[in-house]
Amino acid sequence: MSNVISVENLGKKYLISHQGREPYTALRDVLADGARAFCRRMFTPGTSQVVAHAEEFWALKDVSFEVKQGDRIGIIGRNGAGKSTLLKILSRITEPTEGRVRIRGRIASLLEVGTGFHPELTGRENIFLNGAILGMNRAEIARKFDEIVAFAEIEKFLDTPVKRYSSGMYVRLAFAVAAHLEPEILIVDEVLAVGDSQFQAKCLIKMKSVAESGRTVLFVSHNMGVVGNFCTRLILLHSGNIVAQGSNVEVVERYLSLCQDALDAGRNLVRQHPSMLNDFFIPERIELYCDGRPATVVKMGASLQIVLSYSQKKNTNYLKIGIHILDSGGNLICVLSPNQQLPDFQRSLKRFGAISCTIRTLNLISGIYSLNLHYEIPGATKSCCIESVATFQIVDKDIYGTGVIPSKMHGLVFFPADWSF
C-alpha cells in the first residue's frame, strides 16, 4: 500500500524565557525593577522588559516514520514526550521548526475537548461547521447527520449551544463528527479518556471499522491495554525522539521499562521519605521475573515472581506485608501477603535479604497492572504504603487453545474449568 503520511527529520523548537532573578528578592528590589521598566517603556517606546536569557527546548527532534493506508498506529510515551506536539504538526495546527511532513488525504483531528467547535453555536450548527472545515459539502453532511446524532446520543440537546455541554457531551459529539464524515486520516488524542467506559468501547469499535474500510487511524493513549488491542503498530516517543517502533509487545515492553527506570530512580529515595523512616523494616526495591528473566510484559496464564529486597535495622517478630495488585483504573484485584500463608515468616528474615512471591498461574485478562506495597511495623498506628512500586502488562494468549481469547468484557480474571455434558 502507498504511504499516506511520511515524516522526515521532523523537529519542533520552542524558546523558554527566564527572568534570571535571584532566589530571594526584597520588596524594594521589586519596586525598583518595576520603576526602571516603566521608565524604559516611557522613554524608549516599543521596548519591553529585558529578559535575562532564553533557553532552547526541542519538543521533537529528528523524528522520522511512515504510515501506510489503513494502518492503525499507536503513539505512546510518558507525559512531555512530544506526542501532542507531533499530532498538532500532522493536523497542521502548528508549523515544524525543521524537517518535512507529506500527507495524502483529508485529516480529521480530535486533540482536545471542544476543538473546532464554536461555543455559541448549537450542536446541529457545529456538525455542519465541522463538516465544512473538513471539506465536506452540505449534501454529504446531511447524508451522515442522523448517524452522527445517534452515535453521539445528544438528541435532546441538539439545538442547545455547545457552551452548555458537559465535557463528556463535547467528546461524544466531536468524535461522532470526526469519525462519520469519512476522513482519509483520523487522528485521536487522549481526549477519549473523558468519556465513560461504554462510550470508549463504542469509539474503539468505530475506529476499527474506519480502519477496516481502508482509512488510517493515529491514536494516542496511556492505556496500554486499549492500545495493544486496537493498534497494529506502535511508535514510542521519549524526550522528543523516537526510541522504538514496531510490534505492540516489543514497543510496550520498552515503554514499561522506561516507566520502570523512572520509578527506580524515585525508589532509591525510599530511605529518605519521611513516612518510610523507621527503626525496623526498610523496603529497597521490587523486581518482577518471568521464567527467571526480568520482565514487564507477561502472557496470560504465565507465572510471575515478585522479589522484594529489604533491610532491617532491628529484628522484629511483628511485621505485616501486603503486595496489592491493581488494574489500570486503580481497582484492587487481590492482596498477596505472607502473613496469610506463613504466620511465623518473620523468624526467617535476616538483617538484609529478599522476600520472593511466585504466582504459579497469572489468571488476569490482558491490560496494565501495578503493584502497591503495604507494610506495618511495631508501634505503627497505620500501615506504610508505597504506590506503583512496579508496573507490568498482561498480553493476550490463546489460553484454551481454541482461538477464543478471554477479554475484559467477561471480567478481569479467567478460570480454566472442566466441562461435562
Number of C-alpha atoms within 10 A of each C-alpha: 8 10 14 19 19 15 17 16 14 20 23 22 14 13 11 10 12 11 11 10 8 7 5 7 9 8 9 9 11 11 11 11 13 13 12 13 15 14 12 16 14 11 9 10 9 8 11 11 13 9 10 10 12 13 10 11 13 17 20 26 20 16 19 16 14 13 20 16 19 22 21 24 24 25 24 25 25 16 12 13 19 23 25 18 20 22 22 17 16 20 20 13 11 13 13 19 14 15 15 14 18 13 15 13 14 13 20 25 25 24 20 16 22 19 13 16 20 16 14 13 16 19 27 18 18 22 26 19 19 21 22 14 11 18 14 17 12 12 9 15 20 15 11 15 18 12 14 24 20 12 20 20 15 18 13 8 15 17 13 16 17 24 16 13 18 11 15 18 21 24 24 25 27 26 25 22 27 23 23 19 21 20 21 20 28 24 22 23 22 17 18 24 15 16 17 12 11 8 18 16 15 12 19 16 12 17 24 17 13 22 19 13 12 14 22 27 26 20 22 24 19 17 15 23 21 17 24 22 15 18 20 15 19 25 22 22 24 20 17 23 19 20 15 16 20 14 14 21 18 13 20 27 17 18 23 22 17 15 15 20 12 11 16 17 10 11 19 12 11 17 14 10 10 8 12 17 13 15 12 16 22 19 18 17 17 19 18 22 17 18 11 10 9 12 19 23 23 23 20 24 22 17 17 22 19 19 16 18 16 18 17 17 12 11 16 14 13 15 18 18 18 20 21 19 20 19 18 16 10 10 11 15 13 12 16 16 17 18 14 12 9 9 13 13 15 16 11 8 16 13 12 12 13 17 14 14 16 15 14 11 11 17 19 25 25 25 24 22 23 19 22 18 22 18 20 17 20 14 7 10 8 10 14 16 16 16 12 16 19 22 24 20 27 23 21 21 18 13 17 11 8 7 9 10 14 20 16 13 8 9 10 15 15 17 8 9 6 5 5 3 2
